[in-house]
Amino acid sequence: MDTFGDVEQLDLLEQKVDALLKLIQDLKRENTTLSEKVQIQEEKIADLTRQVDTLRSGRDKAKQKILHLLEKLEEIELP
């Protein structure tokens, strides 16, 4: 049995395990960071959606008022 070879293989295995553990830690940190960024973007989307809805509602009200005023103008008899 080659003890030196076995030790080398164990050292290599240890290095690979350490590298994998580091990769897992890095990926977990990246996942956390990306999850936070997604949350921020989802909040921005919700806010912008509310703003768009508010603007559309205001536009629709303004349109109705203009149509109403135009109808009133049409009712006025001009000499």
Order of alpha helices (4+ residues) and beta strands (2+ residues): alpha
